[in-house]
Amino acid sequence: MANNSDKIKKLQAKNQENQRKYTKKREAEEAKAKAAIHKLVEKVDRDPTNYHNYYDLAAFLVEAKDYEQAEELLMKALGLFDKSGADVQDTLKFGLGNVYYAAAEYDKAIKLFQEIDDKKLQAESYIMLAQSYMAKGDNKRAMVFALSAQSARHDDPDVNQMIGDNLLALGNFAQAGDFYDIVLKTEPENGKANFNRGLVAMVNGEDFENYFAKAKHEDPDYFEKGQQKLKDIEKVIQINKDKPKK
């Protein structure tokens, strides 16, 4: 009994120490974030006619998950710079669209991204539109914008992976594999692309073990999350095998 009591005390002490370390780390991160926000607020106060300062502060607020303040700031900036050029308005709209996307208000985000005409932001806007529609589960519309983004960023691994993910969701496995292959040419260690390429390989009757082994090594979290998807694919393959041949 005494041994068990000592073990429990040691375990409790260890847990308390871990909690103290976690609290200390969190407090340090919060202090760092507050200091960074304070500096960005000072930049806005020093130069209120520079729209970049509002955009940068809002982007940091999004990182800090303070979506309400970020929205308020960019709405204010859109009013302050309403007589500025279209490029300024589009940049601020893009920032506000990102706020809504981060806050999972996808319809609001889509509306803003669709209003952007600035050619410098067009590819980015298409990417964000594709991601917004993916988040809503509308893979067909997401595909349209992902392909539009690819016309400007043909070899971009993020864009090609997004196209692959949409094709996979729509059941177009062979085509999805082509896009994952493009991704893996540039990023052979990409865990997510390896996992999804492995799924495609399973369906197509190709060797898939190497893809899954690399995915597990490079991105174990995604590999674990994808296990249900893997089981679903295995069921589909088994059902197709069990179907009587005509």
Residue frames as qw, qx, qy, qz and C-alpha x, y, z in Angstrom:
[[0.000, 0.884, 0.467, 0.000, 0.00, 0.00, 0.00],
 [0.327, -0.772, 0.092, 0.537, 2.84, 2.36, 0.91],
 [0.411, -0.106, 0.587, 0.689, 4.45, 1.80, -2.50],
 [0.181, 0.627, 0.663, 0.368, 1.19, 2.58, -4.26],
 [0.179, -0.916, -0.277, 0.231, 0.77, 5.74, -2.19],
 [0.388, -0.564, 0.314, 0.658, 4.30, 6.89, -3.10],
 [0.351, 0.193, 0.682, 0.612, 3.65, 6.23, -6.78],
 [0.054, 0.812, 0.563, 0.147, 0.42, 8.23, -6.66],
 [0.279, -0.861, -0.053, 0.422, 2.19, 11.14, -4.93],
 [0.411, -0.314, 0.498, 0.696, 5.00, 11.10, -7.51],
 [0.258, 0.451, 0.707, 0.480, 2.47, 11.01, -10.34],
 [0.073, -0.904, -0.414, 0.070, 0.53, 13.92, -8.84],
 [0.358, -0.718, 0.165, 0.574, 3.76, 15.91, -8.39],
 [0.387, -0.028, 0.629, 0.674, 4.73, 15.22, -12.00],
 [0.147, 0.677, 0.654, 0.303, 1.29, 16.28, -13.25],
 [0.195, -0.913, -0.217, 0.286, 1.46, 19.49, -11.22],
 [0.397, -0.501, 0.375, 0.671, 4.93, 20.24, -12.61],
 [0.317, 0.261, 0.699, 0.585, 3.72, 19.64, -16.19],
 [0.012, 0.841, 0.535, 0.073, 0.74, 21.91, -15.55],
 [0.295, -0.816, 0.018, 0.496, 3.04, 24.66, -14.22],
 [0.391, -0.220, 0.555, 0.701, 5.25, 24.35, -17.30],
 [0.215, 0.525, 0.707, 0.422, 2.25, 24.48, -19.62],
 [0.110, -0.909, -0.373, 0.148, 0.79, 27.52, -17.80],
 [0.366, -0.662, 0.212, 0.619, 4.17, 29.29, -17.90],
 [0.352, 0.035, 0.655, 0.667, 4.58, 28.58, -21.63],
 [0.106, 0.707, 0.650, 0.257, 1.02, 29.75, -22.38],
 [0.213, -0.895, -0.195, 0.339, 1.51, 32.96, -20.37],
 [0.384, -0.445, 0.401, 0.703, 4.78, 33.65, -22.22],
 [0.270, 0.301, 0.713, 0.573, 3.05, 33.15, -25.59],
 [0.029, -0.845, -0.534, -0.033, 0.15, 35.41, -24.56],
 [0.303, -0.792, 0.024, 0.530, 2.58, 38.13, -23.42],
 [0.370, -0.173, 0.569, 0.713, 4.47, 37.87, -26.71],
 [0.169, 0.552, 0.709, 0.404, 1.23, 38.13, -28.69],
 [0.143, -0.898, -0.363, 0.206, 0.07, 41.16, -26.68],
 [0.351, -0.609, 0.246, 0.667, 3.41, 42.89, -27.27],
 [0.307, 0.097, 0.677, 0.662, 3.18, 42.21, -31.02],
 [0.048, 0.745, 0.634, 0.200, -0.41, 43.53, -31.17],
 [0.260, -0.843, -0.157, 0.444, 0.63, 46.62, -29.20],
 [0.347, -0.357, 0.436, 0.750, 3.40, 47.36, -31.75],
 [0.189, 0.353, 0.728, 0.557, 0.99, 46.94, -34.66],
 [0.088, -0.852, -0.510, 0.076, -1.57, 49.22, -32.99],
 [0.313, -0.705, 0.086, 0.631, 1.17, 51.83, -32.56],
 [0.314, -0.027, 0.612, 0.725, 1.97, 51.56, -36.28],
 [0.062, 0.667, 0.675, 0.308, -1.69, 52.26, -37.12],
 [0.238, -0.876, -0.289, 0.304, -1.73, 55.26, -34.74],
 [0.374, -0.515, 0.287, 0.716, 1.53, 56.65, -36.15],
 [0.062, 0.215, -0.587, -0.778, 0.47, 56.29, -39.77],
 [0.493, 0.351, 0.665, -0.437, -3.33, 56.00, -40.05],
 [0.545, 0.632, -0.137, -0.534, -3.22, 56.73, -43.79],
 [0.191, 0.418, -0.861, -0.219, -1.33, 53.50, -44.58],
 [0.847, -0.063, -0.099, -0.518, -3.85, 50.74, -45.28],
 [0.667, 0.253, -0.687, 0.138, -1.14, 48.05, -44.94],
 [0.015, -0.289, 0.686, -0.667, -0.98, 48.74, -41.21],
 [0.692, -0.056, 0.236, -0.680, -4.67, 47.89, -40.78],
 [0.858, 0.228, -0.397, -0.234, -4.27, 44.73, -42.88],
 [0.460, 0.339, -0.737, 0.361, -1.23, 43.55, -40.90],
 [0.273, -0.221, 0.601, -0.718, -2.92, 44.16, -37.55],
 [0.811, 0.048, 0.038, -0.582, -6.08, 42.34, -38.67],
 [0.767, 0.288, -0.573, -0.039, -4.00, 39.37, -39.91],
 [0.210, 0.284, -0.770, 0.531, -2.33, 39.12, -36.50],
 [0.520, -0.107, 0.400, -0.747, -5.70, 39.35, -34.73],
 [0.865, 0.147, -0.282, -0.389, -6.90, 36.43, -36.88],
 [0.560, 0.294, -0.731, 0.257, -3.87, 34.41, -35.77],
 [0.047, -0.151, 0.684, -0.712, -4.85, 35.23, -32.19],
 [0.138, -0.417, -0.888, -0.138, -8.42, 34.08, -33.04],
 [0.044, 0.514, 0.392, -0.762, -9.81, 37.52, -32.19],
 [0.267, 0.381, 0.701, 0.540, -12.13, 37.54, -35.21],
 [0.034, -0.865, -0.494, 0.086, -14.51, 40.18, -33.88],
 [0.242, -0.795, 0.106, 0.546, -11.80, 42.83, -33.49],
 [0.370, -0.137, 0.639, 0.661, -10.23, 41.89, -36.84],
 [0.195, 0.609, 0.700, 0.317, -13.61, 42.28, -38.57],
 [0.122, -0.914, -0.294, 0.254, -14.27, 45.61, -36.85],
 [0.356, -0.597, 0.312, 0.648, -10.82, 46.92, -37.82],
 [0.301, 0.044, 0.696, 0.650, -11.12, 46.00, -41.50],
 [0.100, 0.757, 0.632, 0.133, -14.68, 47.31, -41.76],
 [0.198, -0.877, -0.078, 0.430, -13.39, 50.59, -40.35],
 [0.361, -0.387, 0.509, 0.679, -10.47, 50.57, -42.82],
 [0.300, 0.409, 0.736, 0.449, -12.82, 49.95, -45.77],
 [0.006, -0.911, -0.409, 0.053, -14.73, 53.07, -44.72],
 [0.329, -0.770, 0.162, 0.522, -11.57, 55.14, -44.21],
 [0.243, -0.346, 0.641, 0.640, -10.14, 54.16, -47.62],
 [0.541, 0.538, 0.633, -0.132, -13.40, 54.17, -49.60],
 [0.383, 0.890, -0.043, -0.244, -12.03, 56.86, -51.92],
 [0.310, -0.571, 0.685, 0.329, -8.77, 54.99, -52.50],
 [0.408, 0.366, -0.670, -0.501, -8.02, 52.88, -55.57],
 [0.901, -0.040, -0.209, -0.379, -9.64, 49.53, -56.29],
 [0.660, 0.265, -0.645, 0.278, -6.40, 47.74, -55.36],
 [0.058, -0.292, 0.603, -0.740, -6.57, 49.14, -51.81],
 [0.707, -0.103, 0.149, -0.683, -10.23, 48.18, -51.43],
 [0.877, 0.155, -0.420, -0.176, -9.55, 44.72, -52.84],
 [0.410, 0.310, -0.723, 0.462, -6.66, 44.14, -50.42],
 [0.293, -0.195, 0.536, -0.767, -8.84, 45.08, -47.45],
 [0.829, 0.030, -0.070, -0.555, -11.72, 42.94, -48.77],
 [0.737, 0.245, -0.626, 0.062, -9.32, 40.04, -49.15],
 [0.121, 0.268, -0.711, 0.639, -8.23, 40.54, -45.54],
 [0.558, -0.087, 0.330, -0.756, -11.85, 40.64, -44.37],
 [0.849, 0.148, -0.368, -0.350, -12.62, 37.52, -46.41],
 [0.526, 0.254, -0.747, 0.317, -9.81, 35.74, -44.57],
 [0.241, -0.205, 0.575, -0.755, -11.31, 36.83, -41.25],
 [0.775, 0.030, 0.072, -0.627, -14.67, 35.29, -42.19],
 [0.780, 0.249, -0.568, -0.087, -13.00, 32.13, -43.53],
 [0.270, 0.267, -0.769, 0.514, -11.03, 31.69, -40.29],
 [0.376, -0.057, 0.514, -0.769, -14.24, 32.25, -38.30],
 [0.189, 0.191, 0.957, 0.109, -15.99, 29.57, -40.43],
 [0.389, 0.649, 0.338, -0.560, -18.43, 32.15, -41.88],
 [0.485, -0.017, 0.677, 0.553, -17.92, 30.77, -45.38],
 [0.312, 0.739, 0.562, 0.201, -20.83, 32.45, -47.18],
 [0.091, -0.968, -0.007, 0.234, -19.61, 35.89, -46.08],
 [0.461, -0.498, 0.534, 0.504, -16.06, 34.96, -47.12],
 [0.504, 0.310, 0.694, 0.410, -17.22, 33.76, -50.56],
 [0.198, 0.911, 0.362, 0.000, -19.15, 36.98, -51.20],
 [0.188, -0.899, 0.227, 0.324, -16.03, 39.08, -50.55],
 [0.505, -0.296, 0.661, 0.470, -13.58, 36.90, -52.48],
 [0.479, 0.521, 0.646, 0.286, -15.93, 37.02, -55.49],
 [0.108, 0.969, 0.184, -0.122, -15.84, 40.84, -55.45],
 [0.428, -0.663, 0.368, 0.492, -12.05, 41.01, -55.89],
 [0.704, 0.704, 0.094, -0.002, -10.88, 42.12, -59.36],
 [0.091, -0.856, 0.493, 0.128, -7.24, 43.00, -58.63],
 [0.840, 0.383, -0.381, -0.050, -5.13, 40.70, -60.85],
 [0.181, 0.524, -0.725, 0.409, -2.40, 40.50, -58.19],
 [0.410, -0.173, 0.692, -0.568, -4.90, 38.96, -55.77],
 [0.749, 0.150, -0.253, -0.593, -6.94, 36.95, -58.27],
 [0.622, 0.170, -0.764, 0.025, -5.11, 33.61, -57.89],
 [0.063, 0.083, -0.752, 0.650, -5.17, 33.95, -54.08],
 [0.538, 0.053, 0.206, -0.816, -8.88, 34.76, -54.23],
 [0.762, 0.144, -0.498, -0.388, -9.57, 31.67, -56.35],
 [0.420, 0.141, -0.836, 0.324, -7.65, 29.56, -53.82],
 [0.159, 0.004, 0.609, -0.778, -9.67, 30.99, -50.93],
 [0.677, 0.101, -0.096, -0.723, -12.94, 30.50, -52.86],
 [0.689, 0.141, -0.698, -0.132, -11.99, 26.87, -53.50],
 [0.249, 0.071, -0.806, 0.532, -11.14, 26.35, -49.82],
 [0.384, 0.013, 0.344, -0.857, -14.38, 28.02, -48.72],
 [0.769, 0.105, -0.288, -0.561, -16.49, 25.78, -50.96],
 [0.565, 0.147, -0.800, 0.137, -14.52, 22.72, -49.79],
 [0.016, -0.065, 0.693, -0.718, -15.26, 23.67, -46.19],
 [0.592, 0.109, 0.163, -0.781, -18.97, 23.82, -47.14],
 [0.590, 0.039, 0.806, -0.029, -18.70, 20.37, -48.74],
 [0.632, 0.711, 0.157, -0.265, -19.38, 21.73, -52.25],
 [0.609, -0.331, 0.533, 0.485, -16.52, 20.00, -54.09],
 [0.549, 0.557, 0.508, 0.362, -17.89, 20.69, -57.59],
 [0.092, 0.983, 0.077, 0.141, -17.77, 24.45, -57.13],
 [0.534, -0.724, 0.346, 0.266, -14.48, 24.17, -55.28],
 [0.735, 0.081, 0.507, 0.444, -13.03, 22.38, -58.34],
 [0.392, 0.830, 0.282, 0.281, -13.99, 25.27, -60.64],
 [0.126, -0.975, 0.164, -0.082, -12.03, 27.78, -58.55],
 [0.707, -0.472, 0.452, 0.270, -9.13, 25.42, -57.85],
 [0.703, 0.331, 0.451, 0.439, -8.67, 24.91, -61.60],
 [0.200, 0.943, 0.110, 0.244, -8.89, 28.69, -62.14],
 [0.429, -0.840, 0.317, 0.097, -6.11, 29.13, -59.57],
 [0.789, -0.154, 0.485, 0.344, -4.05, 26.46, -61.29],
 [0.591, 0.706, 0.245, 0.304, -4.12, 28.37, -64.59],
 [0.039, 0.939, -0.227, 0.255, -2.03, 31.05, -62.84],
 [0.337, -0.640, 0.667, -0.177, -0.06, 28.67, -60.58],
 [0.816, 0.251, -0.434, -0.288, 0.39, 25.56, -62.68],
 [0.660, 0.191, -0.675, 0.270, 3.06, 23.86, -60.55],
 [0.290, -0.501, 0.429, -0.694, 1.98, 25.12, -57.12],
 [0.282, -0.011, -0.952, 0.120, 1.85, 21.99, -54.90],
 [0.202, 0.225, 0.623, -0.721, -0.86, 23.48, -52.63],
 [0.548, 0.330, -0.108, -0.761, -3.14, 24.18, -55.60],
 [0.530, 0.217, -0.761, -0.306, -2.54, 20.77, -57.19],
 [0.105, -0.048, -0.916, 0.383, -3.15, 19.05, -53.85],
 [0.382, 0.274, 0.390, -0.792, -6.42, 20.93, -53.48],
 [0.611, 0.295, -0.411, -0.608, -7.51, 19.77, -56.96],
 [0.386, 0.134, -0.912, 0.016, -6.53, 16.20, -56.05],
 [0.099, 0.118, 0.772, -0.617, -8.51, 16.40, -52.80],
 [0.535, 0.300, 0.112, -0.782, -11.62, 17.62, -54.63],
 [0.598, 0.274, -0.633, -0.409, -11.34, 14.90, -57.28],
 [0.209, 0.066, -0.937, 0.272, -10.89, 12.31, -54.53],
 [0.296, 0.209, 0.577, -0.732, -14.02, 13.59, -52.75],
 [0.619, 0.375, -0.100, -0.683, -15.92, 13.37, -56.06],
 [0.868, 0.012, 0.492, -0.071, -14.72, 9.79, -56.64],
 [0.676, 0.715, -0.177, 0.003, -12.50, 10.61, -59.65],
 [0.783, -0.522, 0.260, 0.217, -9.59, 8.52, -58.35],
 [0.780, 0.243, 0.256, 0.516, -7.50, 8.20, -61.51],
 [0.236, 0.812, 0.080, 0.529, -7.53, 11.95, -62.15],
 [0.512, -0.846, 0.106, -0.103, -6.84, 12.67, -58.46],
 [0.873, -0.238, 0.212, 0.368, -3.74, 10.46, -58.69],
 [0.584, 0.550, 0.143, 0.579, -2.36, 12.57, -61.56],
 [0.079, -0.882, 0.048, -0.463, -2.52, 15.72, -59.42],
 [0.739, -0.646, 0.189, 0.032, -1.03, 14.04, -56.35],
 [0.856, 0.111, 0.165, 0.477, 1.83, 12.87, -58.59],
 [0.302, 0.761, 0.013, 0.575, 2.48, 16.51, -59.57],
 [0.465, -0.834, 0.137, -0.263, 2.57, 17.43, -55.85],
 [0.879, -0.392, 0.221, 0.158, 4.93, 14.57, -54.97],
 [0.723, 0.478, 0.017, 0.499, 7.37, 15.54, -57.74],
 [0.100, 0.742, -0.193, 0.634, 8.01, 18.81, -55.88],
 [0.415, -0.533, 0.484, -0.557, 7.26, 17.63, -52.34],
 [0.631, 0.092, -0.763, -0.103, 8.08, 13.89, -52.10],
 [0.240, -0.041, -0.797, 0.553, 7.83, 14.04, -48.28],
 [0.421, -0.192, 0.005, -0.887, 4.32, 15.56, -48.24],
 [0.170, 0.012, 0.928, -0.332, 2.47, 13.29, -45.78],
 [0.537, 0.416, 0.405, -0.612, -1.06, 14.24, -46.80],
 [0.562, 0.548, -0.388, -0.484, -0.37, 13.87, -50.53],
 [0.165, 0.302, -0.938, -0.025, 1.31, 10.49, -49.92],
 [0.338, 0.148, 0.816, -0.446, -1.65, 9.23, -47.90],
 [0.598, 0.518, 0.219, -0.571, -4.24, 10.29, -50.46],
 [0.444, 0.533, -0.626, -0.355, -2.09, 8.98, -53.32],
 [0.074, -0.161, 0.972, -0.156, -2.02, 5.68, -51.40],
 [0.524, 0.345, 0.574, -0.525, -5.83, 5.65, -51.34],
 [0.583, 0.603, -0.228, -0.495, -5.87, 6.20, -55.11],
 [0.218, 0.445, -0.860, -0.124, -3.33, 3.40, -55.56],
 [0.346, 0.037, 0.872, -0.343, -5.52, 1.02, -53.51],
 [0.621, 0.504, 0.317, -0.509, -8.54, 1.70, -55.69],
 [0.546, 0.673, -0.368, -0.337, -6.51, 1.41, -58.91],
 [0.998, -0.025, 0.044, 0.048, -4.87, -1.87, -57.83],
 [0.470, 0.691, -0.401, 0.375, -1.39, -0.30, -57.65],
 [0.642, -0.129, -0.535, 0.534, 1.25, -0.79, -54.95],
 [0.225, -0.839, -0.152, -0.471, 0.20, 1.48, -52.07],
 [0.776, -0.482, -0.275, 0.300, 2.30, 0.40, -49.06],
 [0.547, 0.067, -0.062, 0.832, 5.15, 2.84, -49.74],
 [0.095, -0.586, -0.195, -0.781, 2.76, 5.79, -49.91],
 [0.652, -0.671, -0.258, -0.242, 1.18, 4.90, -46.56],
 [0.790, -0.267, -0.213, 0.509, 4.56, 4.21, -44.92],
 [0.355, 0.251, -0.003, 0.900, 5.82, 7.65, -45.98],
 [0.321, -0.643, -0.254, -0.648, 2.57, 9.32, -44.89],
 [0.761, -0.571, -0.303, 0.042, 2.77, 7.69, -41.46],
 [0.690, -0.141, -0.132, 0.697, 6.37, 8.83, -41.05],
 [0.239, 0.272, 0.112, 0.925, 5.95, 12.39, -42.37],
 [0.362, -0.293, 0.020, -0.885, 2.48, 13.27, -41.02],
 [0.162, -0.107, -0.957, 0.216, 1.38, 10.78, -38.33],
 [0.273, 0.315, 0.479, -0.773, -1.57, 12.99, -37.26],
 [0.548, 0.348, -0.270, -0.711, -3.04, 13.08, -40.76],
 [0.363, 0.152, -0.906, -0.155, -2.35, 9.35, -41.14],
 [0.027, 0.189, 0.864, -0.465, -4.36, 8.64, -37.96],
 [0.395, 0.393, 0.242, -0.795, -7.20, 10.94, -39.00],
 [0.488, 0.367, -0.508, -0.608, -7.35, 9.22, -42.38],
 [0.135, -0.107, 0.982, -0.083, -7.94, 5.74, -41.00],
 [0.514, 0.427, 0.581, -0.464, -11.72, 5.98, -41.41],
 [0.499, 0.663, -0.253, -0.497, -11.25, 7.08, -45.01],
 [0.112, 0.421, -0.888, -0.150, -8.94, 4.09, -45.48],
 [0.338, 0.128, 0.891, -0.276, -11.57, 1.70, -44.05],
 [0.557, 0.577, 0.253, -0.541, -14.24, 3.18, -46.34],
 [0.406, 0.612, -0.553, -0.394, -12.02, 2.64, -49.40],
 [0.065, -0.230, 0.971, -0.026, -11.28, -0.95, -48.30],
 [0.491, 0.328, 0.684, -0.428, -15.04, -1.61, -48.02],
 [0.556, 0.648, -0.088, -0.513, -15.65, -0.26, -51.53],
 [0.241, 0.510, -0.792, -0.233, -12.87, -2.47, -52.93],
 [0.230, -0.030, 0.951, -0.206, -14.28, -5.52, -51.12],
 [0.566, 0.475, 0.430, -0.518, -17.83, -4.83, -52.36],
 [0.507, 0.646, -0.363, -0.440, -16.54, -4.56, -55.93],
 [0.066, 0.365, -0.927, -0.061, -14.62, -7.84, -55.51],
 [0.333, 0.137, 0.867, -0.344, -17.71, -9.60, -54.17],
 [0.577, 0.461, 0.029, -0.673, -19.93, -8.47, -57.05],
 [0.781, 0.162, 0.594, 0.105, -20.78, -11.37, -59.37],
 [0.127, -0.366, 0.541, 0.747, -18.99, -11.10, -62.70],
 [0.672, 0.497, 0.159, -0.525, -21.26, -10.67, -65.69]]
